[in-house]
Amino acid sequence: MMMFSEQFLEQGSYEIEYNGRKVNAFFTFDRKGEYILKFKFISTSSELGQAIIIHWDSFVGQMFINGTGVKKPKGRFPQTVIAQKYAPEQFEIKVVLESGKFRICNGSDLLGDEKIWRSLYGGCAMIIEELGENHFRMHCNDHDNDDDFDDMIFELHISKI
């Protein structure tokens, strides 16, 4: 099996078909407005640390975690890492999207040092199951070269404020 990151590049798309299923590199959100993103960790089956990663590349707006304003991370690839090991089972992030977009994907602690979280790399990909309007379950595959999509499963519910 070829790594998913290579397949995304080869096919020139962040959504591919694999074994009859749609596989995504990430979930993109680009609707202007104020939203509450409700996350819930369902399960993990990997021995490696797993995380939800939000990439804020072209995001213009504000974000709040637990009611406290948070600045967009600096750097070439600004991101917020929510490690499953340290986060509550359920948590919320308020987002005010003025323009641009953000992307949500999974990541894993490849080196086991909790310093570098790999996402959009190797086998990282997800199957996005739509549970209802703006309610999704993400079946994630970490960087390992397998295709079980059970390394981390989490839900995302988006509510407009």
C-alpha positions as CSV (number, residue, x, y, z in Angstrom):
1,M,0.0,0.0,0.0
2,M,1.2,3.5,-0.9
3,M,1.2,6.1,1.9
4,F,-1.9,8.3,1.7
5,S,0.1,11.5,1.6
6,E,1.7,10.2,-1.6
7,Q,-1.7,9.3,-3.1
8,F,-3.0,12.8,-2.3
9,L,0.0,14.3,-4.2
10,E,-0.2,11.8,-7.0
11,Q,-3.9,12.5,-7.6
12,G,-3.6,16.3,-7.1
13,S,-6.5,16.3,-4.5
14,Y,-6.9,16.2,-0.8
15,E,-9.9,13.8,-1.3
16,I,-9.3,10.5,-2.9
17,E,-11.2,7.2,-3.4
18,Y,-9.5,4.2,-1.7
19,N,-11.1,0.7,-1.6
20,G,-14.5,2.2,-2.5
21,R,-14.4,4.8,0.3
22,K,-13.8,8.6,0.2
23,V,-10.6,9.4,2.2
24,N,-9.6,13.0,3.1
25,A,-6.4,14.6,4.2
26,F,-8.4,17.1,6.3
27,F,-11.8,18.7,6.9
28,T,-12.0,22.3,5.6
29,F,-14.2,25.0,7.1
30,D,-14.6,28.3,5.3
31,R,-18.1,29.8,6.2
32,K,-17.8,33.3,7.5
33,G,-19.5,33.9,10.9
34,E,-19.4,32.9,14.6
35,Y,-19.4,29.2,15.4
36,I,-18.9,26.8,18.3
37,L,-16.9,23.7,17.4
38,K,-17.7,20.9,19.7
39,F,-15.2,18.1,19.8
40,K,-15.6,14.7,21.4
41,F,-12.9,12.0,21.5
42,I,-14.6,8.6,20.9
43,S,-11.6,6.1,20.9
44,T,-8.0,5.5,20.1
45,S,-6.4,2.2,19.3
46,S,-2.8,3.3,18.6
47,E,0.0,3.0,21.1
48,L,1.3,6.4,19.9
49,G,-0.1,9.7,21.1
50,Q,-3.0,11.0,19.0
51,A,-4.2,14.6,18.5
52,I,-6.7,16.7,16.7
53,I,-4.8,19.4,14.8
54,I,-6.3,22.6,13.5
55,H,-4.3,24.4,10.8
56,W,-5.0,28.1,10.7
57,D,-3.1,28.9,7.5
58,S,-5.4,31.4,5.8
59,F,-7.6,32.1,8.8
60,V,-8.5,35.7,9.6
61,G,-10.7,36.1,12.7
62,Q,-10.7,35.2,16.4
63,M,-10.7,32.0,18.4
64,F,-11.6,31.4,22.0
65,I,-10.9,28.3,24.2
66,N,-12.9,28.1,27.4
67,G,-14.0,31.7,26.9
68,T,-10.5,33.0,26.7
69,G,-9.3,34.7,23.5
70,V,-6.3,32.9,21.9
71,K,-4.0,34.4,19.3
72,K,-3.4,32.7,16.0
73,P,-0.2,30.8,16.4
74,K,2.8,32.2,14.7
75,G,5.1,30.5,12.2
76,R,5.0,29.2,8.7
77,F,2.3,26.6,9.4
78,P,0.2,28.0,12.3
79,Q,-1.6,25.2,14.1
80,T,-3.3,24.3,17.4
81,V,-2.6,20.7,18.7
82,I,-5.1,19.2,21.0
83,A,-3.5,16.0,22.3
84,Q,-6.0,13.3,23.3
85,K,-3.9,12.4,26.3
86,Y,-4.3,15.9,27.9
87,A,-7.6,17.2,26.6
88,P,-11.0,16.5,28.2
89,E,-13.1,13.9,26.4
90,Q,-15.3,16.8,25.2
91,F,-14.3,20.4,24.6
92,E,-15.4,23.5,22.6
93,I,-13.6,26.1,20.6
94,K,-15.5,29.3,19.6
95,V,-14.4,30.6,16.2
96,V,-15.2,33.9,14.6
97,L,-14.3,33.5,10.9
98,E,-13.9,36.8,9.1
99,S,-12.2,35.4,6.0
100,G,-10.1,32.5,4.8
101,K,-10.5,29.1,6.3
102,F,-9.1,26.5,8.7
103,R,-8.5,22.8,8.4
104,I,-9.0,20.1,10.9
105,C,-7.0,16.8,10.7
106,N,-5.5,14.2,12.9
107,G,-1.9,13.9,14.0
108,S,0.3,11.5,15.9
109,D,3.4,11.6,18.0
110,L,5.7,9.7,15.8
111,L,8.8,10.2,18.0
112,G,7.0,9.7,21.3
113,D,8.4,13.0,22.7
114,E,5.2,15.1,22.4
115,K,7.2,17.8,20.7
116,I,6.5,17.2,17.0
117,W,3.0,16.1,16.0
118,R,2.9,14.6,12.5
119,S,-0.1,15.4,10.4
120,L,-0.7,15.3,6.7
121,Y,2.2,12.9,6.5
122,G,2.7,9.3,5.6
123,G,-0.5,7.3,6.4
124,C,-2.3,10.3,8.0
125,A,-5.8,10.5,6.5
126,M,-9.4,10.3,7.6
127,I,-12.8,9.0,6.6
128,I,-15.4,11.6,7.3
129,E,-18.8,10.2,8.3
130,E,-21.7,12.7,8.2
131,L,-23.9,12.0,11.2
132,G,-26.3,15.0,10.6
133,E,-26.2,18.6,9.6
134,N,-22.8,20.0,10.6
135,H,-22.1,16.8,12.7
136,F,-19.3,14.5,11.7
137,R,-17.4,11.5,12.9
138,M,-13.8,11.4,11.8
139,H,-12.2,7.9,11.5
140,C,-8.5,8.6,11.5
141,N,-5.4,6.7,10.3
142,D,-2.1,7.9,11.7
143,H,1.2,8.0,10.0
144,D,1.7,4.2,10.0
145,N,1.3,2.5,6.6
146,D,-2.0,0.7,7.3
147,D,-5.6,1.4,6.4
148,D,-7.7,0.5,9.4
149,F,-8.9,4.1,10.2
150,D,-9.2,3.4,13.9
151,D,-6.1,5.0,15.3
152,M,-8.3,7.8,16.6
153,I,-12.0,8.4,16.2
154,F,-13.5,11.8,17.2
155,E,-16.7,13.7,16.5
156,L,-17.1,17.3,15.5
157,H,-20.4,19.3,15.8
158,I,-20.5,22.8,14.4
159,S,-23.1,25.2,15.7
160,K,-23.6,28.7,14.3
161,I,-24.0,31.4,17.0
